Amino acid sequence: MFAKKRVELIIEKPAFKRACRILEDAGVKGYTAFSAFAGYGANMRWQRGTDLSASRDMIMIVSVMDDDLIAAVVHDFENLIGAHIGLLSVSDVSVIRDEKF
């Protein structure tokens, strides 16, 4: 098993492409994105599709990477979240195929 970092970002749909570019520019080998259906935070509920324009829909991006990429990715994600609704978490994980990450 190999130690890595798992980065999870939940961000508004309009910021999705910028978030992906941050990961790609940092040299991350991959990520997966999911549509977030609903949630609760800041004392309010939200649900996908309640805004006719879909501009408030949320996307979750998950990526696993080496420690040496974390600082740049987190810094750029913090700047992105500053302009949008978002949540960033980083956790320690173990993977079996080191070369994939």
C-alpha positions as CSV (number, residue, x, y, z in Angstrom):
1,M,0.0,0.0,0.0
2,F,1.1,3.5,-0.8
3,A,0.3,6.7,1.2
4,K,-1.5,9.4,-0.8
5,K,-3.8,12.4,-0.2
6,R,-7.5,12.4,-1.2
7,V,-8.8,15.8,-2.2
8,E,-12.6,16.3,-2.3
9,L,-14.0,19.6,-3.6
10,I,-17.7,20.5,-3.8
11,I,-18.1,23.6,-5.9
12,E,-20.8,25.4,-7.9
13,K,-21.2,24.2,-11.4
14,P,-19.9,27.5,-13.0
15,A,-16.5,27.0,-11.3
16,F,-16.2,23.3,-12.4
17,K,-14.0,23.9,-15.4
18,R,-11.6,26.2,-13.4
19,A,-11.4,23.5,-10.7
20,C,-10.5,20.9,-13.3
21,R,-7.8,23.1,-14.8
22,I,-6.3,23.6,-11.3
23,L,-5.8,19.9,-11.0
24,E,-4.5,19.4,-14.5
25,D,-2.1,22.3,-14.3
26,A,-0.7,21.0,-11.0
27,G,0.1,17.7,-12.7
28,V,-2.5,15.6,-11.0
29,K,-2.9,12.3,-12.9
30,G,-6.6,12.1,-12.6
31,Y,-9.9,13.0,-11.0
32,T,-13.5,12.0,-11.0
33,A,-16.5,14.4,-10.9
34,F,-20.0,13.7,-9.7
35,S,-23.2,15.8,-9.8
36,A,-24.2,16.6,-6.2
37,F,-27.9,16.0,-5.7
38,A,-28.7,17.9,-2.5
39,G,-27.2,19.1,0.7
40,Y,-27.5,21.2,3.8
41,G,-25.1,24.0,5.0
42,A,-25.1,27.5,6.3
43,N,-28.5,26.9,7.8
44,M,-30.1,26.2,4.5
45,R,-31.1,23.2,2.3
46,W,-30.3,23.1,-1.4
47,Q,-31.4,20.6,-4.1
48,R,-30.2,20.1,-7.6
49,G,-32.5,21.6,-10.2
50,T,-34.3,24.1,-8.0
51,D,-32.7,27.0,-9.9
52,L,-34.0,27.2,-13.5
53,S,-30.6,28.2,-14.8
54,A,-28.8,25.3,-13.0
55,S,-26.2,27.9,-12.1
56,R,-26.4,26.9,-8.4
57,D,-26.0,23.2,-9.1
58,M,-23.1,21.6,-7.2
59,I,-20.4,19.3,-8.5
60,M,-18.1,17.1,-6.4
61,I,-14.6,16.4,-7.7
62,V,-12.5,13.7,-6.1
63,S,-8.7,13.2,-6.8
64,V,-6.0,11.2,-5.2
65,M,-2.4,12.5,-5.4
66,D,1.1,12.6,-3.9
67,D,1.9,14.9,-1.0
68,D,4.1,17.1,-3.2
69,L,1.1,18.3,-5.2
70,I,-1.2,19.2,-2.2
71,A,0.1,22.7,-1.4
72,A,-0.4,24.1,-4.8
73,V,-3.8,22.4,-5.3
74,V,-5.1,23.5,-1.9
75,H,-3.9,27.1,-2.4
76,D,-5.6,27.4,-5.8
77,F,-8.8,25.8,-4.6
78,E,-8.9,28.2,-1.6
79,N,-8.8,31.1,-4.0
80,L,-11.5,29.5,-6.2
81,I,-13.7,28.8,-3.2
82,G,-13.3,32.4,-2.1
83,A,-15.3,33.5,-5.1
84,H,-17.9,30.6,-5.0
85,I,-19.8,28.4,-2.7
86,G,-17.6,25.4,-1.9
87,L,-16.2,22.9,0.5
88,L,-12.7,21.4,0.4
89,S,-11.4,18.4,2.3
90,V,-8.1,16.6,2.3
91,S,-7.5,13.2,3.9
92,D,-4.9,10.5,4.1
93,V,-5.6,7.4,2.0
94,S,-3.7,4.3,0.9
95,V,-3.7,2.9,-2.6
96,I,-2.5,-0.3,-4.1
97,R,-1.3,1.1,-7.5
98,D,1.3,3.8,-6.8
99,E,1.9,4.5,-10.5
100,K,-1.7,5.6,-11.1
101,F,-1.4,8.5,-8.7
